[in-house]
């Protein structure tokens, strides 16, 4: 869902990224070369690392679907004739799956960043791991920013 410019700037975008403080201090001519950088910063959706997991793998989701509690709920759906009860049980399955995915993604991201921090302390850059969710749409911007040095 997209928001209009003013709604986005007032409610979602931080003032730190919104304002180019050098342009305010030294005038727009002095910082025109940074215009692309600040446009990329305004539009960036990843916050820290291009290779960080952004979704749970299909293999992990398949494991969640094999859980005993979900199998039991599916069995209950098969044995009930009440439409409202079936709907409630499906909602419960959906809720369990979403919770599992959210917790797994959080765990995967924590593990990735812990390893990334360890590698960076050694002067190495982490490489994206296949199946970890992969880079998102803003990966090229994140890659550019991670290499950019003032």
N, C-alpha and C positions, 0 to 999 in steps of 0.2 A: 504494500500500500504506500503510495507516495503522498507527501504533504506539500502544500504550497510553500514557497520560499520563506515568508514571514513566520508561518507556523513552525517549520523546521528550525529556523534560526533561533526563535524564541524558546521553543520547548525541548529541542533535541540536541542542537549543536552547542558545544561549550564556547564560551566567550574567548577562551585561550586560543582556540583554533580559528574562530571567526575573525579575530582582529590580527592584522599584521602590525605588531607594535613598532617595528622598524619604520614602516611606512608612516605611521603617526608621528614618530619622533623626527625622521629625517626627510619626510616628503616622498611622494610617489615616484619621482624620478630616480631617487637613490636606490630603490628596491624593486624596480621593474623586472629585473632578472629573476627574482624569486616568485613571480606571479604564478608560474606553472606549479612550483612546489606547493604554494598555498592553496591553489585550486585542487591539487591532488589531496592535500591534507583535509580539505573541506569535504571531499567526496569519499574519503577512505572509510571502509567498513571493518577492516581487520584492525585490531588494536596493537598487536605485538609482534607476530611472526607469521610469515607467509606459509610455513609448513605445519602450523599447528592444526590439530584435528578440529574439524568443524561439524562433523556428523559421525554417528555410530555406523560401523560397517554392517553390511548385510549379514555376515556370518554371526556377528554379535546379536543382531535382531533375531536371527533364526534360533539362537540359543535361548533368548528370552521367551520365544514362543513355545519352547519345549519345557518350560517350567511346570512343575507339578500343580501349582495353584491355578495356572492358566488352563492346563489340561482338565482340571476338575471343573472349572467354570464352563469350559466348552462342553463337557459331558452334561452339566446341568442344563445348558441351553438345548441340547439334543433331547432331553427328557421332559422338558416343560412345554406346555401348550399355550401358556399365558404370554401374550405379546408384550405386555408391559414388563413382565419378569425377564423375558429374553432381551429386551432393550436394556434393562438395568444391568444384566449380566454382561452384555456386550460393552456397555459403558465401563464396567468394572475392569474388564480385560484391557480395554483401551487405556484406561487410567494407569493400570499396572505397567503396561508396555511403555507408555510415555515417561513414567517415573524411572523405570529401568534405563531407558535411553538417556534421559537427562543425567542421571547419576553416573552412568558409564562414560558419557562424554566428559563430564567434570573430572572423573578419575583419569581418563586418557589425556586430557589437557594438562592436568597437574603433573602426570608422569612425563609428558613431552617437555614441558617447561623446566622441570627439574633437570632432565637430561640436557636440554638446550643450555641452561645456565652452567652446568658442569662443563660442557664442551666449550662454551664461550670463555670460561675462566682459563682454559687451555689454549685459547686463541683459535679455536676451530668453529666452523659454522655447522649447525645441525642440518641434516638433509631430510626432506619430507619422506615419511614412510608410507609406502603403498598400503592402502586399506585403512589408513588412519582418518579418512575423510577428505584429505587433500586440500590444496589451496582453494580459496574462494575466488570470487570475481575480482576482488581487490588485490590479489596476489602480486600482480606486476607492480602495483604502487608500493606495496609493502616491501617487495624486493628492492625497489629503487631506493626507498627510504632507509632500509637497513644498510645499504652501501653508501649512502650519501653522508658526507662529512663536510661541515662548514669550513 
